[in-house]
Amino acid sequence: MSDIDESPEIPAARRALESDVETLLDLKDRALATAAEGITIADARLPDMPLIYVNDGFERITGHRANDVLGRNCRFLQGPDTDPDAAEEIRSAIREQRPCLVEILNYRIDGSPFWNRLSITPVRDAAGTVTHYIGVQSDITVRREAEDALADANRRMRRDLDAAARIQQSLLPDHAPELPGLDVAWSFRPCTELAGDTFNIFLLDDGSIGFYIIDVSGHGVPAALLSVTLWHTLSPAGGRSWLLEPDEERDAEAVAMSPADVVTRLNRSFQMQPDRMQFFTMIYGIFDPDHRTLRYATAGHPPIILVPRSGDPRTLPTGGIPAGMLEEASWHELIVDVVPGDRLYLYTDGVIEASNERDGEFEIDRLVDELGTRRMLPLRASVDATRSRVEEWCGADEPADDVTILALEVTS
Ligand SMILES: Cc1cc2nc3c(=O)[nH]c(=O)nc-3n(C[C@H](O)[C@H](O)[C@H](O)COP(=O)(O)O)c2cc1C
């Protein structure tokens, strides 16, 4: 007779415990079976690491029946377009007995491909030896296809934007035009692929020289579309330009339209719409090489900087609101006499509003000083140096707006 009598409750407790364990195991089985993911177990101790368990999810994803795949290595899911690098990543993870996560192209039993997000985790026994690997397969085909479609769309959009940017750049003069009485230089740096800034300088049929600089509000495609439209509107079509008008008083050939009238006309034609709250600032000017006068009109644009042959640089008067805002707005013409050696700088607000966090904006006074100290440089070099200075000012931050500078120097 034993010292301790077995209480009659013990077998009952053991039975209850066994039944609990069975219930738990059954619950785990059902959980594994109903999981949307594929769940697989491979035996690491057997040659070629065969599958010893696959759940219903695996059957659903791959179309393979459990009975047909147990005992085989799971590489049968791979096929002609499977990336060898992904397979290599799994191989080296298994070699190093570490977990891995890959996205790999696999094939269903009917030969159709699917993207498999596969995680493989080693399972160790009490001694730390890897005895099994657990694989979890998720079919991510829909997500990958959406990502691929998005990447395609992005590529197409980038290509279109690049093409549009090239077209826009091609509108700008590619070399300084030969003009009587004027040297010209410029710098143009859009802040995104497409710019809202544009400019041009051209000889008008009456012998005067027309030039303008325009800055359309906003950035990117909408600003660029209006900026290109304005460029075309101001360009002579078929040798004729509306920038010339008949001189009724003298019954002579056509003469250049007054800058104020040019701005007024553009303002009327390009009024803001409720769905297109765009306006533009601009300067339109006419240089008369015979009398060395500059007539110009400004619409909300930062002032021209005059760097005279001798004396201090200064800003020229401005006047008028930006164009496109108010249909009835009008502008007046300003006139300035110049002498050989005088330089005129037109620029967009991207130059003076270029900023860095520590020092704030570049500002107009600094630009005036900068251009004054560059007086001794050739015109082109003065523009390049000023642009570099503005870029330096921004430091690591890219300029947030288009940076355009157009420089004119009166020659003899
Ligand atoms: C548990 C487990 C599940 C796996 N599941 C997949 C799978 O779903 N798809 C796949 O392409 N490879 C899977 N593999 C990987 C391949 O079985 C094999 O290890 C891989 O192709 C690299 O080895 P190999 O160079 O011998 O082919 C799995 C591996 C293990 C251990």
The ligand as a Gaussian input file, in Angstrom:
#p B3LYP/6-31G(d) Opt

LIG

0 1
 C        8.841000      26.505000     -44.865000
 C        9.276000      26.968000     -46.226000
 C        8.345000      27.539000     -47.107000
 C        8.735000      27.974000     -48.362000
 N        7.801000      28.528000     -49.183000
 C        8.169000      28.968000     -50.395000
 C        7.222000      29.558000     -51.263000
 O        6.058000      29.717000     -50.945000
 N        7.641000      30.001000     -52.466000
 C        8.950000      29.876000     -52.869000
 O        9.271000      30.304000     -53.971000
 N        9.867000      29.309000     -52.057000
 C        9.522000      28.848000     -50.848000
 N       10.448000      28.297000     -50.010000
 C       11.852000      28.287000     -50.434000
 C       12.282000      27.107000     -51.220000
 O       11.772000      25.936000     -50.630000
 C       13.810000      27.032000     -51.226000
 O       14.275000      27.027000     -49.897000
 C       14.425000      28.205000     -51.969000
 O       14.047000      28.109000     -53.314000
 C       15.956000      28.227000     -51.920000
 O       16.475000      26.971000     -52.023000
 P       16.952000      26.247000     -53.413000
 O       18.098000      27.041000     -53.905000
 O       17.334000      24.899000     -52.924000
 O       15.802000      26.259000     -54.323000
 C       10.094000      27.840000     -48.771000
 C       11.005000      27.289000     -47.887000
 C       10.613000      26.850000     -46.639000
 C       11.623000      26.249000     -45.724000

